[in-house]
Amino acid sequence: MKNFITGIQQIGIGVTNASEAKHIYKELFGMNVLIFEDQAEASLMTKYTGSQVHKRHAILSMNLSGGGGFEIWQFTSRAPAKQNTPRFGDLGIFAAKIKCRNVNKAHAHFSSKSNVRVSELMEAPDDRYHFWLTDPYGNYFDLVEGDDWFKVNDAACGGVVGAVIGVSNLEQSIKFYKEVLGIDEVIYKGSAPAVDVPDTEQQGQQFKRALLKKQVSATGAFSKLLGMVQIELVEALDFQPQKIYYERYWGDCGFIHLCFDVTDMNALKLKSVQHGFPFTVDSNDSFCMGSSAGRFCYFEDPDGTLIELVETHKIPILKKLNWSLNLQTRKSEGPLPNWMINMIALNKIK
C-alpha cells in the first residue's frame, strides 16, 4: 500500500511569546532557518479554540542538519493558558524527540547550559542511550541517536525525529500509527517499569511501551531533509492518565500537534476515513502562511491527540528576491536536489 507520509514537518509548540521563543530555540536546538512568520486569525481551528476565532502569531523554524522543525505558536487575542507538568503516560504529546549525531557529546553540550535541565544519560528500551531535556518553558525533549542526516556538521543536535505520545490502549494506537500513517516498523514493544523518565517520582511505575519507526521516504520534495520517523507510544498501567490538554485550547502552552509532510492529501483523506478517522479540519484549497502556502488538515489519534497534515504547495527559496518554489508544478515525486534545499538556509532568523 502506498505511503503518503514523507516525514515529520514540524511539532507545534504553544508559547506565551513567539518572538522570544524563536530565539531561544535557535540558540538551544539550532532552529535558525525561518520558513515563515505570520500573524493572522486561526479561522479554521474553532473546533479546538472554544468555537471562537482567535488571532495568533506563528513561526516555522528548522535545523538544516536534518529532521523536522518547530511551529512556534502564540495566541495574540487571549492569554495562552499554561500547562501543568504532564506525567509520563498522560494522554497526548509528552515530549518531542530530537536526534543527535553523538548522544554523549550532546549531553555534555546541553549540560553546560544554564537555562535547561538535563537528566543523566540512560539506556532506552531499544538498547540505545538517550537523555531528557526540559526547556525554559517546562517542555520535555527526548534526545536520541539519529541514523540519517541531511548535512554533516558539528551541530549539537538536529531537528525533530519523532515524539513520545501517551495513549490509553497501546495495541489500538499501534494499529492507528501503522495502518493510517504508515509508521510500520516495530523496534520494541513490551511492559517495563519506568527507569528513564524525567520525573523521579514516577520511577518504578509500570508502563506498556512501543517504539515505531518509518525509514526515510523515497518520495516527497523534502524527504531527505526530514528523514526517518520515530513514534514512542506509552500506556500507563499504575494510574489513570489525564489528557494533557484537558480544559485547555489547542494553541495553549505545550506541544499542540505533530505535523507530517504529505504527498497526496486526497488519497490520505480517503484512507483515514476508511479506517474510521475522518479529518476534523481541512483547508481544502491552498492556504497561505506568510510567504509559504499549502493545504493543511487535522485529524485525531484514538485518544484525541492532534495530528496535522500538510501538503506543501509553495515555499520561499530566497525571500530577498521574492523567489519561491511552486511544488504543484513539479513532475518528479522524488526529493528536491540538495542545492535547492540548501538555498532555504539563506533565510536565517536574525
C-alpha positions as a Markdown table, in Angstrom:
| # | Residue | x | y | z |
|---|---|---|---|---|
| 1 | Met | 0.0 | 0.0 | 0.0 |
| 2 | Lys | 1.3 | 3.4 | -0.9 |
| 3 | Asn | 2.6 | 5.6 | 2.0 |
| 4 | Phe | 1.6 | 9.2 | 1.7 |
| 5 | Ile | 3.6 | 10.4 | 4.7 |
| 6 | Thr | 7.2 | 11.5 | 3.8 |
| 7 | Gly | 8.4 | 12.7 | 7.3 |
| 8 | Ile | 7.7 | 14.9 | 10.2 |
| 9 | Gln | 7.5 | 18.5 | 9.0 |
| 10 | Gln | 7.3 | 20.1 | 12.5 |
| 11 | Ile | 6.0 | 19.8 | 16.0 |
| 12 | Gly | 3.8 | 22.6 | 17.2 |
| 13 | Ile | 4.7 | 24.4 | 20.5 |
| 14 | Gly | 2.4 | 26.8 | 22.2 |
| 15 | Val | 4.2 | 29.7 | 23.9 |
| 16 | Thr | 3.4 | 33.0 | 25.6 |
| 17 | Asn | 5.9 | 35.0 | 23.5 |
| 18 | Ala | 6.7 | 33.6 | 20.0 |
| 19 | Ser | 9.3 | 36.3 | 19.2 |
| 20 | Glu | 11.2 | 35.3 | 22.3 |
| 21 | Ala | 10.8 | 31.6 | 21.8 |
| 22 | Lys | 12.2 | 31.6 | 18.2 |
| 23 | His | 15.5 | 33.0 | 19.5 |
| 24 | Ile | 15.6 | 30.6 | 22.4 |
| 25 | Tyr | 15.0 | 27.6 | 20.1 |
| 26 | Lys | 17.5 | 29.0 | 17.6 |
| 27 | Glu | 20.2 | 29.0 | 20.3 |
| 28 | Leu | 19.2 | 25.8 | 22.0 |
| 29 | Phe | 18.4 | 23.5 | 19.1 |
| 30 | Gly | 19.8 | 25.2 | 16.1 |
| 31 | Met | 16.4 | 26.1 | 14.7 |
| 32 | Asn | 17.9 | 29.0 | 12.8 |
| 33 | Val | 16.2 | 28.8 | 9.4 |
| 34 | Leu | 13.0 | 30.8 | 9.0 |
| 35 | Ile | 10.4 | 29.1 | 6.8 |
| 36 | Phe | 7.6 | 31.5 | 7.6 |
| 37 | Glu | 6.5 | 34.1 | 10.2 |
| 38 | Asp | 2.8 | 35.1 | 10.1 |
| 39 | Gln | 0.2 | 36.9 | 12.2 |
| 40 | Ala | -3.4 | 36.2 | 11.3 |
| 41 | Glu | -6.7 | 34.7 | 12.5 |
| 42 | Ala | -6.9 | 30.9 | 13.1 |
| 43 | Ser | -10.3 | 30.9 | 11.5 |
| 44 | Leu | -10.3 | 27.1 | 10.6 |
| 45 | Met | -9.4 | 25.9 | 14.1 |
| 46 | Thr | -12.5 | 26.9 | 16.0 |
| 47 | Lys | -13.3 | 23.3 | 16.8 |
| 48 | Tyr | -10.3 | 23.4 | 19.1 |
| 49 | Thr | -10.4 | 27.0 | 20.3 |
| 50 | Gly | -13.7 | 27.2 | 22.1 |
| 51 | Ser | -15.8 | 27.8 | 18.9 |
| 52 | Gln | -14.2 | 31.3 | 18.6 |
| 53 | Val | -11.9 | 32.7 | 16.0 |
| 54 | His | -8.6 | 33.7 | 17.7 |
| 55 | Lys | -5.7 | 35.7 | 16.4 |
| 56 | Arg | -2.2 | 34.1 | 16.5 |
| 57 | His | 1.4 | 34.6 | 15.8 |
| 58 | Ala | 3.0 | 31.6 | 14.1 |
| 59 | Ile | 6.6 | 30.9 | 13.2 |
| 60 | Leu | 8.1 | 27.9 | 11.5 |
| 61 | Ser | 11.8 | 27.4 | 12.0 |
| 62 | Met | 14.1 | 24.5 | 11.1 |
| 63 | Asn | 17.6 | 23.0 | 11.7 |
| 64 | Leu | 19.0 | 22.1 | 8.3 |
| 65 | Ser | 21.2 | 19.4 | 9.7 |
| 66 | Gly | 18.1 | 17.3 | 9.2 |
| 67 | Gly | 14.8 | 16.5 | 10.8 |
| 68 | Gly | 11.5 | 18.3 | 11.3 |
| 69 | Gly | 11.2 | 21.9 | 12.7 |
| 70 | Phe | 9.2 | 23.8 | 15.3 |
| 71 | Glu | 6.0 | 25.6 | 14.6 |
| 72 | Ile | 6.1 | 28.2 | 17.4 |
| 73 | Trp | 2.5 | 29.3 | 18.1 |
| 74 | Gln | 1.2 | 32.2 | 20.3 |
| 75 | Phe | -2.3 | 33.4 | 20.9 |
| 76 | Thr | -2.5 | 37.2 | 20.4 |
| 77 | Ser | -6.2 | 37.6 | 21.1 |
| 78 | Arg | -6.2 | 35.9 | 24.5 |
| 79 | Ala | -3.7 | 35.0 | 27.2 |
| 80 | Pro | -2.3 | 31.4 | 26.5 |
| 81 | Ala | -3.2 | 29.0 | 29.3 |
| 82 | Lys | -0.1 | 27.5 | 30.8 |
| 83 | Gln | 0.1 | 23.7 | 31.3 |
| 84 | Asn | 0.6 | 21.7 | 34.4 |
| 85 | Thr | 3.6 | 19.4 | 34.3 |
| 86 | Pro | 2.5 | 16.3 | 32.4 |
| 87 | Arg | 3.2 | 12.9 | 33.7 |
| 88 | Phe | 4.9 | 10.2 | 31.6 |
| 89 | Gly | 1.9 | 8.3 | 30.3 |
| 90 | Asp | -0.6 | 11.1 | 30.3 |
| 91 | Leu | -2.6 | 11.3 | 27.0 |
| 92 | Gly | -1.1 | 13.4 | 24.3 |
| 93 | Ile | 2.4 | 14.6 | 23.2 |
| 94 | Phe | 4.6 | 14.2 | 26.3 |
| 95 | Ala | 7.9 | 15.1 | 24.5 |
| 96 | Ala | 9.5 | 15.9 | 21.2 |
| 97 | Lys | 12.3 | 13.5 | 20.1 |
| 98 | Ile | 15.4 | 15.4 | 18.9 |
| 99 | Lys | 18.1 | 13.5 | 17.0 |
| 100 | Cys | 21.8 | 13.8 | 17.8 |
| 101 | Arg | 24.8 | 12.5 | 15.9 |
| 102 | Asn | 26.7 | 11.8 | 19.2 |
| 103 | Val | 24.5 | 11.5 | 22.3 |
| 104 | Asn | 27.4 | 11.7 | 24.7 |
| 105 | Lys | 28.7 | 14.9 | 23.1 |
| 106 | Ala | 25.2 | 16.3 | 23.0 |
| 107 | His | 24.7 | 15.5 | 26.7 |
| 108 | Ala | 27.9 | 17.3 | 27.6 |
| 109 | His | 26.9 | 20.3 | 25.5 |
| 110 | Phe | 23.4 | 20.7 | 27.0 |
| 111 | Ser | 24.7 | 20.0 | 30.5 |
| 112 | Ser | 26.7 | 23.2 | 30.2 |
| 113 | Lys | 23.7 | 25.4 | 29.6 |
| 114 | Ser | 22.1 | 27.2 | 32.5 |
| 115 | Asn | 18.6 | 27.6 | 31.0 |
| 116 | Val | 17.7 | 23.9 | 30.7 |
| 117 | Arg | 17.5 | 20.9 | 33.0 |
| 118 | Val | 19.2 | 17.7 | 31.7 |
| 119 | Ser | 18.9 | 14.2 | 33.0 |
| 120 | Glu | 21.6 | 11.6 | 33.2 |
| 121 | Leu | 22.5 | 9.6 | 30.2 |
| 122 | Met | 20.4 | 6.4 | 30.4 |
| 123 | Glu | 19.6 | 3.3 | 28.4 |
| 124 | Ala | 16.3 | 3.2 | 26.5 |
| 125 | Pro | 14.3 | 0.1 | 25.8 |
| 126 | Asp | 15.8 | -0.1 | 22.3 |
| 127 | Asp | 19.2 | -0.6 | 23.9 |
| 128 | Arg | 20.5 | 2.8 | 22.8 |
| 129 | Tyr | 21.3 | 5.7 | 25.1 |
| 130 | His | 19.3 | 8.9 | 25.4 |
| 131 | Phe | 18.6 | 11.7 | 27.8 |
| 132 | Trp | 15.8 | 14.1 | 28.7 |
| 133 | Leu | 16.0 | 17.8 | 28.5 |
| 134 | Thr | 13.5 | 20.3 | 29.9 |
| 135 | Asp | 13.4 | 23.7 | 28.2 |
| 136 | Pro | 12.9 | 27.1 | 29.8 |
| 137 | Tyr | 9.1 | 26.7 | 29.3 |
| 138 | Gly | 8.9 | 23.3 | 31.0 |
| 139 | Asn | 8.6 | 21.2 | 27.8 |
| 140 | Tyr | 10.2 | 17.8 | 27.7 |
| 141 | Phe | 12.6 | 16.7 | 24.9 |
| 142 | Asp | 14.0 | 13.3 | 24.4 |
| 143 | Leu | 17.5 | 13.5 | 22.9 |
| 144 | Val | 18.1 | 10.3 | 20.9 |
| 145 | Glu | 20.7 | 8.9 | 18.5 |
| 146 | Gly | 20.0 | 9.8 | 14.9 |
| 147 | Asp | 20.7 | 7.5 | 11.9 |
| 148 | Asp | 20.3 | 9.8 | 9.0 |
| 149 | Trp | 21.4 | 13.4 | 8.2 |
| 150 | Phe | 20.9 | 16.0 | 5.5 |
| 151 | Lys | 24.1 | 17.8 | 6.5 |
| 152 | Val | 27.2 | 16.5 | 8.3 |
| 153 | Asn | 28.4 | 19.2 | 10.7 |
| 154 | Asp | 29.4 | 19.8 | 14.3 |
| 155 | Ala | 25.9 | 20.9 | 15.5 |
| 156 | Ala | 25.0 | 19.6 | 18.9 |
| 157 | Cys | 21.7 | 18.2 | 17.5 |
| 158 | Gly | 19.5 | 18.0 | 14.5 |
| 159 | Gly | 15.8 | 18.5 | 14.3 |
| 160 | Val | 12.6 | 16.6 | 15.3 |
| 161 | Val | 12.7 | 12.9 | 14.6 |
| 162 | Gly | 9.5 | 12.0 | 16.4 |
| 163 | Ala | 7.5 | 12.2 | 19.6 |
| 164 | Val | 6.7 | 10.4 | 22.9 |
| 165 | Ile | 2.9 | 10.1 | 23.0 |
| 166 | Gly | 0.7 | 8.9 | 25.9 |
| 167 | Val | -2.1 | 6.5 | 24.9 |
| 168 | Ser | -4.9 | 4.6 | 26.7 |
| 169 | Asn | -4.6 | 1.4 | 24.7 |
| 170 | Leu | -1.2 | 0.5 | 23.2 |
| 171 | Glu | -2.4 | -2.0 | 20.7 |
| 172 | Gln | -5.1 | 0.2 | 19.4 |
| 173 | Ser | -2.7 | 3.1 | 18.9 |
| 174 | Ile | -0.1 | 0.9 | 17.3 |
| 175 | Lys | -2.7 | -0.1 | 14.7 |
| 176 | Phe | -3.5 | 3.6 | 14.0 |
| 177 | Tyr | 0.0 | 4.8 | 13.6 |
| 178 | Lys | 1.0 | 1.7 | 11.5 |
| 179 | Glu | -2.1 | 1.4 | 9.2 |
| 180 | Val | -3.2 | 5.1 | 8.8 |
| 181 | Leu | 0.2 | 6.9 | 8.9 |
| 182 | Gly | 2.4 | 4.1 | 7.7 |
| 183 | Ile | 4.9 | 4.2 | 10.6 |
| 184 | Asp | 5.0 | 0.4 | 10.5 |
| 185 | Glu | 8.4 | -0.9 | 11.8 |
| 186 | Val | 8.1 | -2.0 | 15.4 |
| 187 | Ile | 11.5 | -1.6 | 17.1 |
| 188 | Tyr | 10.3 | -2.8 | 20.5 |
| 189 | Lys | 7.1 | -3.5 | 22.4 |
| 190 | Gly | 6.6 | -4.6 | 25.9 |
| 191 | Ser | 5.9 | -3.8 | 29.6 |
| 192 | Ala | 8.6 | -2.4 | 31.8 |
| 193 | Pro | 8.9 | -0.2 | 34.9 |
| 194 | Ala | 9.8 | 3.5 | 34.3 |
| 195 | Val | 13.5 | 3.8 | 35.0 |
| 196 | Asp | 14.3 | 6.5 | 32.4 |
| 197 | Val | 11.6 | 9.1 | 32.8 |
| 198 | Pro | 12.4 | 12.8 | 33.7 |
| 199 | Asp | 10.2 | 12.8 | 36.9 |
| 200 | Thr | 11.9 | 10.7 | 39.6 |
| 201 | Glu | 8.6 | 10.3 | 41.4 |
| 202 | Gln | 7.4 | 8.1 | 38.6 |
| 203 | Gln | 10.3 | 5.7 | 38.6 |
| 204 | Gly | 9.2 | 2.2 | 39.3 |
| 205 | Gln | 5.7 | 2.7 | 37.9 |
| 206 | Gln | 4.7 | 0.2 | 35.2 |
| 207 | Phe | 4.0 | 1.0 | 31.6 |
| 208 | Lys | 3.5 | -0.6 | 28.2 |
| 209 | Arg | 5.8 | 1.0 | 25.7 |
| 210 | Ala | 6.4 | 0.6 | 21.9 |
| 211 | Leu | 8.7 | 2.4 | 19.5 |
| 212 | Leu | 7.6 | 2.6 | 15.9 |
| 213 | Lys | 9.8 | 3.7 | 13.1 |
| 214 | Lys | 9.4 | 4.7 | 9.5 |
| 215 | Gln | 12.5 | 4.7 | 7.3 |
| 216 | Val | 13.4 | 7.7 | 5.0 |
| 217 | Ser | 10.9 | 8.1 | 2.3 |
| 218 | Ala | 11.9 | 7.7 | -1.4 |
| 219 | Thr | 9.2 | 10.2 | -2.4 |
| 220 | Gly | 8.4 | 13.7 | -1.3 |
| 221 | Ala | 10.2 | 17.0 | -2.0 |
| 222 | Phe | 11.7 | 17.3 | 1.5 |
| 223 | Ser | 12.1 | 13.6 | 2.4 |
| 224 | Lys | 15.9 | 13.7 | 2.5 |
| 225 | Leu | 15.8 | 16.7 | 4.8 |
| 226 | Leu | 13.0 | 15.4 | 7.1 |
| 227 | Gly | 14.5 | 11.9 | 7.4 |
| 228 | Met | 13.1 | 9.0 | 9.3 |
| 229 | Val | 10.3 | 9.0 | 11.9 |
| 230 | Gln | 10.2 | 7.6 | 15.4 |
| 231 | Ile | 7.0 | 7.4 | 17.4 |
| 232 | Glu | 7.2 | 6.1 | 21.0 |
| 233 | Leu | 3.8 | 5.1 | 22.5 |
| 234 | Val | 3.4 | 4.9 | 26.3 |
| 235 | Glu | 0.4 | 3.3 | 28.2 |
| 236 | Ala | 0.3 | 3.9 | 31.9 |
| 237 | Leu | -0.7 | 0.8 | 34.0 |
| 238 | Asp | -0.5 | 2.1 | 37.6 |
| 239 | Phe | -2.6 | 5.3 | 37.3 |
| 240 | Gln | -5.5 | 6.8 | 35.3 |
| 241 | Pro | -3.9 | 9.1 | 32.7 |
| 242 | Gln | -5.3 | 12.5 | 32.1 |
| 243 | Lys | -5.4 | 14.4 | 28.8 |
| 244 | Ile | -2.6 | 16.9 | 28.7 |
| 245 | Tyr | -4.9 | 19.4 | 27.0 |
| 246 | Tyr | -7.9 | 18.8 | 29.2 |
| 247 | Glu | -9.9 | 22.0 | 29.5 |
| 248 | Arg | -7.3 | 23.9 | 27.5 |
| 249 | Tyr | -7.3 | 25.1 | 23.9 |
| 250 | Trp | -5.1 | 23.9 | 21.0 |
| 251 | Gly | -2.5 | 26.7 | 20.9 |
| 252 | Asp | -2.2 | 26.9 | 24.7 |
| 253 | Cys | 1.3 | 26.3 | 26.1 |
| 254 | Gly | 2.9 | 22.9 | 25.4 |
| 255 | Phe | 3.1 | 20.6 | 22.4 |
| 256 | Ile | -0.1 | 21.3 | 20.4 |
| 257 | His | 0.3 | 18.9 | 17.5 |
| 258 | Leu | 2.6 | 16.7 | 15.5 |
| 259 | Cys | 2.7 | 17.6 | 11.8 |
| 260 | Phe | 3.5 | 15.3 | 8.9 |
| 261 | Asp | 4.5 | 16.2 | 5.4 |
| 262 | Val | 2.1 | 14.6 | 2.9 |
| 263 | Thr | 2.3 | 14.0 | -0.9 |
| 264 | Asp | -1.4 | 13.2 | -1.8 |
| 265 | Met | -3.8 | 14.7 | 0.7 |
| 266 | Asn | -7.0 | 13.5 | -1.1 |
| 267 | Ala | -5.8 | 9.9 | -1.1 |
| 268 | Leu | -4.7 | 10.0 | 2.6 |
| 269 | Lys | -8.1 | 11.6 | 3.5 |
| 270 | Leu | -9.9 | 8.7 | 1.9 |
| 271 | Lys | -7.6 | 6.2 | 3.6 |
| 272 | Ser | -8.1 | 7.7 | 7.0 |
| 273 | Val | -11.9 | 7.8 | 6.6 |
| 274 | Gln | -11.8 | 4.1 | 5.6 |
| 275 | His | -10.0 | 3.4 | 8.9 |
| 276 | Gly | -12.5 | 5.3 | 10.9 |
| 277 | Phe | -10.5 | 8.5 | 11.5 |
| 278 | Pro | -12.2 | 11.4 | 9.5 |
| 279 | Phe | -10.5 | 14.7 | 9.1 |
| 280 | Thr | -11.7 | 17.3 | 11.6 |
| 281 | Val | -10.2 | 20.3 | 9.8 |
| 282 | Asp | -9.5 | 20.7 | 6.1 |
| 283 | Ser | -8.3 | 24.0 | 4.5 |
| 284 | Asn | -9.3 | 22.4 | 1.1 |
| 285 | Asp | -7.6 | 24.8 | -1.3 |
| 286 | Ser | -4.1 | 26.4 | -0.8 |
| 287 | Phe | -3.8 | 28.3 | 2.5 |
| 288 | Cys | -1.1 | 31.0 | 2.9 |
| 289 | Met | 1.2 | 31.2 | 5.9 |
| 290 | Gly | 3.4 | 34.2 | 5.3 |
| 291 | Ser | 5.3 | 33.5 | 2.1 |
| 292 | Ser | 4.6 | 29.8 | 2.2 |
| 293 | Ala | 1.4 | 28.1 | 1.0 |
| 294 | Gly | -0.2 | 24.6 | 1.2 |
| 295 | Arg | -3.2 | 22.6 | 2.2 |
| 296 | Phe | -3.4 | 21.7 | 5.8 |
| 297 | Cys | -5.7 | 19.2 | 7.6 |
| 298 | Tyr | -6.1 | 17.8 | 11.1 |
| 299 | Phe | -7.4 | 14.6 | 12.5 |
| 300 | Glu | -7.1 | 12.8 | 15.9 |
| 301 | Asp | -5.4 | 9.7 | 17.0 |
| 302 | Pro | -7.6 | 7.2 | 19.1 |
| 303 | Asp | -7.0 | 9.4 | 22.2 |
| 304 | Gly | -7.7 | 12.7 | 20.6 |
| 305 | Thr | -4.0 | 13.8 | 20.1 |
| 306 | Leu | -4.0 | 16.2 | 17.2 |
| 307 | Ile | -2.1 | 15.2 | 14.1 |
| 308 | Glu | -1.6 | 17.9 | 11.5 |
| 309 | Leu | -1.0 | 17.0 | 7.8 |
| 310 | Val | 0.5 | 19.5 | 5.3 |
| 311 | Glu | 0.7 | 19.2 | 1.6 |
| 312 | Thr | 3.2 | 22.0 | 0.7 |
| 313 | His | 2.3 | 24.0 | -2.4 |
| 314 | Lys | 4.8 | 26.8 | -2.2 |
| 315 | Ile | 7.9 | 27.5 | -0.2 |
| 316 | Pro | 10.2 | 30.6 | -0.2 |
| 317 | Ile | 13.7 | 29.9 | -1.5 |
| 318 | Leu | 15.2 | 33.4 | -1.4 |
| 319 | Lys | 12.9 | 35.9 | 0.2 |
| 320 | Lys | 15.0 | 39.0 | -0.7 |
| 321 | Leu | 14.4 | 38.3 | -4.3 |
| 322 | Asn | 10.8 | 37.0 | -3.8 |
| 323 | Trp | 12.0 | 33.7 | -5.2 |
| 324 | Ser | 9.7 | 30.8 | -4.3 |
| 325 | Leu | 9.3 | 27.2 | -5.4 |
| 326 | Asn | 5.9 | 26.1 | -6.7 |
| 327 | Leu | 5.7 | 22.4 | -5.8 |
| 328 | Gln | 2.4 | 21.9 | -7.6 |
| 329 | Thr | 4.1 | 22.2 | -11.0 |
| 330 | Arg | 6.8 | 19.6 | -10.2 |
| 331 | Lys | 6.7 | 16.4 | -12.3 |
| 332 | Ser | 9.0 | 14.4 | -10.1 |
| 333 | Glu | 7.8 | 12.7 | -6.9 |
| 334 | Gly | 11.3 | 12.4 | -5.6 |
| 335 | Pro | 13.2 | 14.6 | -3.2 |
| 336 | Leu | 14.4 | 18.1 | -4.3 |
| 337 | Pro | 18.1 | 18.4 | -5.2 |
| 338 | Asn | 20.3 | 19.2 | -2.2 |
| 339 | Trp | 21.4 | 22.6 | -3.6 |
| 340 | Met | 17.8 | 23.8 | -3.7 |
| 341 | Ile | 17.1 | 22.8 | -0.1 |
| 342 | Asn | 20.4 | 24.5 | 0.9 |
| 343 | Met | 19.0 | 27.7 | -0.6 |
| 344 | Ile | 16.3 | 27.7 | 2.1 |
| 345 | Ala | 19.1 | 28.0 | 4.7 |
| 346 | Leu | 19.7 | 31.6 | 3.4 |
| 347 | Asn | 16.5 | 32.7 | 5.2 |
| 348 | Lys | 18.1 | 33.0 | 8.7 |
| 349 | Ile | 16.4 | 34.0 | 11.9 |
| 350 | Lys | 18.1 | 37.3 | 12.9 |
